[in-house]
Every structure is written in structure tokens, then in C-alpha cells.
Amino acid sequence: MKNINAIIFDLGGVFLNISYQKTINEFTKLGIENSASFYSKESQNSIFNLLEIGEISEQDFISEIKTKCDSASASEIRFAWNAMLLDFPKEGIRLLKSLKKRHSIFLLSNTNTIHIKQFKNILGINQYNKFFNLFNHVYYSHEMGLRKPNKEAFQIILEENRLTAKNVLFIDDSKQHINAAKRIGIRTHHLLDNESITALFPDITL
């Protein structure tokens, strides 16, 4: 953490536990062929990208998914899409509270309105607001109109907050996002599937 004065965190796979396979499985149940190719951690159909940069509405997204299914309802599609969102360990909030005393902290997440509503349901609105307000600023892709690994998503954070890339640490569970941040000089840590975010900061008592 030497010379680090700001940390940019991903959300899913870092603080919020997720399982891409659960959504893949639910899409299969709805009758979507080759669900693992349709949506996965590494690659996905363009419809998901459009949703995550706010280019299409929830309704348009659901209508498009319906064309891939046998006879799925809107609620079944929302359930399948949200299936990946699991639990939110409370240690994450305690960690952020400690880090905030010494660092500027930011959240950068590829996400969408459907998932954010479900995230609020998982946490409860009061706890969600506490989490949200811990950050100096929260950057959601569907609000920015940009998603990782687009380098402009990172550059906006640097410019808006007058940060120097070499003094910023970015933590994410997706290698392609890590590589994009590295290319513009941001220091990075690729969080592995079996690695806890709290383990990266052993000097902090939770």
C-alpha cells in the first residue's frame, strides 16, 4: 500500500458474492440455447453490454431475452438475471470504514438497474445507503454510459478526482478489467475466486 492514496473497487466478486453459473443455469431452464456462450464472466451477448451502459431500458432488455426463450415471463427473466447475485458479507463494510480513514475510496461496477434493485433488496435500503455513502464516489456503468474494460471509465475517475494513476490501486475479479487499468498506469490486484478482499489488508482489524 506504499504511495497509494486512492483505491478503486469492483462490486460483484469483490464485496458482493456472485455466481455466473447460477444465471447460466437459470437461462438454460428458460430455454436459452448455449447459455454459457450467451452470457458468462468472460464474454456475453451484446444485449447485456447495452443494458450495462444504459443504452436500452429494462423493458427492452426483457423483450429481447424473451425472443431467446420458449415462453418466459418478465418476472422469470428478472429472476434468472438476478440469480447470480448472492450474499454480501458484512466484513466488507467494516473494511471500507477502516480504509476510508486513510484513503479515498471509489466503486466502479459494470451493472444495471435490474441488478441494483436486487442489490438493494439483498442489503436492505438502509444498509445499502450506508454502503453507498462510504465511497467518495460510486461509478455505475449504466449511469456513466461506459463499462470496463473501456479505459475511459478509469480515466473519468482519475480526472474527476484529480488522481495520479501510479498512486491508485484498482481491485477487480476480472482479468480483462485488470489489464485495462494496468495499461493506463493504475496499480492493480486481480482478486481470485478463492481470495477474500479482507485478506488483502491484514493490518486492518475488522
C-alpha positions as CSV (number, residue, x, y, z in Angstrom):
1,M,0.0,0.0,0.0
2,K,3.0,2.3,-0.2
3,N,2.3,5.5,-2.0
4,I,-1.3,4.5,-2.6
5,N,-3.7,7.3,-1.7
6,A,-6.9,6.1,-3.5
7,I,-8.5,2.6,-4.1
8,I,-11.0,1.8,-6.8
9,F,-13.1,-1.3,-6.0
10,D,-15.2,-3.5,-8.2
11,L,-18.5,-4.6,-6.6
12,G,-19.5,-8.1,-7.8
13,G,-16.9,-10.8,-6.9
14,V,-15.2,-8.3,-4.6
15,F,-17.8,-7.3,-2.0
16,L,-20.9,-8.9,-3.3
17,N,-20.6,-12.7,-3.7
18,I,-21.7,-13.8,-7.2
19,S,-22.1,-16.9,-9.2
20,Y,-22.3,-16.5,-13.0
21,Q,-23.1,-20.2,-13.3
22,K,-26.4,-19.7,-11.4
23,T,-27.6,-17.3,-14.0
24,I,-26.3,-19.5,-16.8
25,N,-28.3,-22.4,-15.3
26,E,-31.5,-20.3,-15.0
27,F,-31.2,-19.2,-18.6
28,T,-30.9,-22.8,-19.6
29,K,-34.1,-23.6,-17.7
30,L,-35.8,-20.8,-19.6
31,G,-34.9,-22.5,-22.9
32,I,-32.0,-20.3,-24.0
33,E,-29.7,-22.4,-26.1
34,N,-25.9,-22.4,-25.4
35,S,-26.4,-20.3,-22.3
36,A,-22.8,-20.4,-21.3
37,S,-21.9,-18.7,-24.7
38,F,-24.9,-16.3,-24.4
39,Y,-23.7,-15.0,-21.0
40,S,-20.6,-15.7,-19.0
41,K,-17.9,-13.8,-16.9
42,E,-15.5,-13.7,-19.9
43,S,-17.9,-12.9,-22.7
44,Q,-21.6,-12.1,-23.3
45,N,-24.2,-11.3,-25.9
46,S,-24.2,-7.6,-26.9
47,I,-27.7,-7.2,-25.2
48,F,-26.0,-7.3,-21.8
49,N,-23.5,-4.7,-22.7
50,L,-26.2,-2.4,-23.9
51,L,-28.1,-2.8,-20.7
52,E,-25.0,-2.1,-18.7
53,I,-24.2,1.2,-20.4
54,G,-27.8,2.3,-20.2
55,E,-28.4,2.2,-24.0
56,I,-31.5,0.1,-23.6
57,S,-34.2,0.0,-20.9
58,E,-35.1,-2.9,-18.6
59,Q,-38.2,-3.4,-20.7
60,D,-36.3,-3.6,-24.0
61,F,-33.8,-6.0,-22.3
62,I,-36.6,-8.3,-21.1
63,S,-38.3,-8.2,-24.5
64,E,-35.0,-9.2,-26.2
65,I,-34.4,-12.1,-23.8
66,K,-38.0,-13.3,-24.4
67,T,-37.1,-13.8,-28.1
68,K,-34.5,-16.3,-26.9
69,C,-36.8,-18.2,-24.6
70,D,-39.7,-20.6,-25.0
71,S,-42.3,-18.7,-23.1
72,A,-40.7,-17.0,-20.2
73,S,-42.4,-14.2,-18.3
74,A,-40.8,-10.9,-17.3
75,S,-40.5,-12.0,-13.7
76,E,-38.9,-15.3,-14.7
77,I,-36.3,-13.4,-16.7
78,R,-35.6,-11.0,-13.9
79,F,-35.2,-14.0,-11.5
80,A,-32.7,-15.7,-13.9
81,W,-30.7,-12.5,-14.4
82,N,-30.6,-11.8,-10.7
83,A,-29.7,-15.4,-9.8
84,M,-26.0,-14.6,-9.9
85,L,-26.3,-12.2,-7.0
86,L,-25.7,-14.0,-3.7
87,D,-24.8,-12.6,-0.3
88,F,-22.9,-9.6,1.0
89,P,-20.5,-10.4,3.8
90,K,-20.6,-7.6,6.5
91,E,-16.8,-7.6,6.8
92,G,-16.8,-5.6,3.6
93,I,-18.4,-2.6,5.2
94,R,-16.2,-2.8,8.2
95,L,-13.1,-2.9,5.9
96,L,-14.3,0.1,3.9
97,K,-14.9,2.1,7.1
98,S,-11.3,1.5,8.2
99,L,-9.8,2.2,4.7
100,K,-11.7,5.4,4.4
101,K,-9.7,6.9,7.3
102,R,-6.5,6.8,5.2
103,H,-7.6,6.6,1.6
104,S,-10.1,8.0,-0.9
105,I,-12.2,5.0,-2.0
106,F,-14.3,4.6,-5.1
107,L,-16.6,2.0,-6.5
108,L,-16.5,1.1,-10.3
109,S,-19.1,-1.5,-11.3
110,N,-20.4,-2.9,-14.6
111,T,-24.0,-3.1,-13.6
112,N,-27.6,-2.2,-14.5
113,T,-30.9,-1.1,-13.0
114,I,-32.2,-4.6,-12.5
115,H,-29.2,-5.7,-10.5
116,I,-29.0,-2.6,-8.4
117,K,-32.7,-3.1,-7.4
118,Q,-31.8,-6.6,-6.4
119,F,-28.6,-5.5,-4.6
120,K,-30.8,-3.1,-2.5
121,N,-33.1,-6.0,-1.7
122,I,-30.2,-8.2,-0.6
123,L,-28.8,-5.5,1.7
124,G,-31.9,-3.6,2.7
125,I,-32.2,0.0,1.7
126,N,-30.7,1.4,4.9
127,Q,-27.6,-0.8,4.7
128,Y,-27.3,-0.1,1.0
129,N,-27.3,3.6,1.7
130,K,-24.6,3.1,4.4
131,F,-22.5,1.2,1.9
132,F,-23.0,3.6,-0.9
133,N,-22.1,6.6,1.3
134,L,-18.8,5.1,2.4
135,F,-17.3,5.9,-1.0
136,N,-16.0,9.2,-2.2
137,H,-18.0,8.5,-5.4
138,V,-19.8,5.5,-6.9
139,Y,-19.5,4.9,-10.6
140,Y,-22.1,2.6,-12.1
141,S,-21.6,1.7,-15.8
142,H,-25.3,2.2,-16.7
143,E,-25.1,5.8,-15.3
144,M,-21.7,6.5,-16.9
145,G,-22.5,5.2,-20.3
146,L,-19.2,3.3,-20.1
147,R,-18.2,-0.1,-18.9
148,K,-15.0,-1.8,-18.1
149,P,-12.6,-2.7,-19.8
150,N,-13.1,0.7,-21.6
151,K,-10.1,2.7,-20.5
152,E,-12.2,5.9,-20.5
153,A,-14.1,4.5,-17.5
154,F,-10.9,4.6,-15.5
155,Q,-9.8,7.9,-16.9
156,I,-13.0,9.6,-15.9
157,I,-12.4,8.6,-12.2
158,L,-8.8,9.9,-12.4
159,E,-9.7,13.2,-14.0
160,E,-12.8,14.0,-11.9
161,N,-11.0,13.3,-8.7
162,R,-7.6,14.6,-9.6
163,L,-5.8,11.3,-9.0
164,T,-2.5,10.2,-10.3
165,A,-2.6,6.7,-11.8
166,K,0.5,5.4,-10.1
167,N,-0.9,6.3,-6.7
168,V,-4.2,4.4,-7.3
169,L,-4.9,0.8,-6.6
170,F,-7.7,-1.0,-8.6
171,I,-9.1,-4.3,-7.3
172,D,-11.3,-6.4,-9.5
173,D,-12.1,-10.1,-10.1
174,S,-11.9,-10.0,-13.9
175,K,-8.6,-10.2,-15.6
176,Q,-9.6,-8.2,-18.7
177,H,-10.6,-5.2,-16.4
178,I,-7.3,-5.5,-14.5
179,N,-5.3,-5.4,-17.8
180,A,-7.2,-2.3,-19.0
181,A,-6.3,-0.4,-15.7
182,K,-2.7,-1.5,-16.0
183,R,-2.4,-0.1,-19.5
184,I,-3.0,3.4,-18.2
185,G,-0.6,3.1,-15.3
186,I,-3.0,2.2,-12.4
187,R,-1.7,-0.3,-9.9
188,T,-3.9,-3.4,-9.7
189,H,-4.7,-6.6,-7.8
190,H,-6.6,-9.4,-9.5
191,L,-8.8,-10.9,-6.8
192,L,-9.1,-14.6,-7.3
193,D,-12.2,-16.7,-6.8
194,N,-10.9,-18.2,-3.5
195,E,-9.4,-14.9,-2.2
196,S,-11.2,-12.7,0.3
197,I,-11.0,-8.9,-0.1
198,T,-10.3,-8.6,3.6
199,A,-7.2,-10.8,3.3
200,L,-5.5,-8.1,1.2
201,F,-5.4,-5.8,4.2
202,P,-4.1,-8.0,7.1
203,D,-3.1,-4.9,9.1
204,I,-6.7,-3.8,9.5
205,T,-8.7,-5.2,12.4
206,L,-12.3,-5.8,11.5
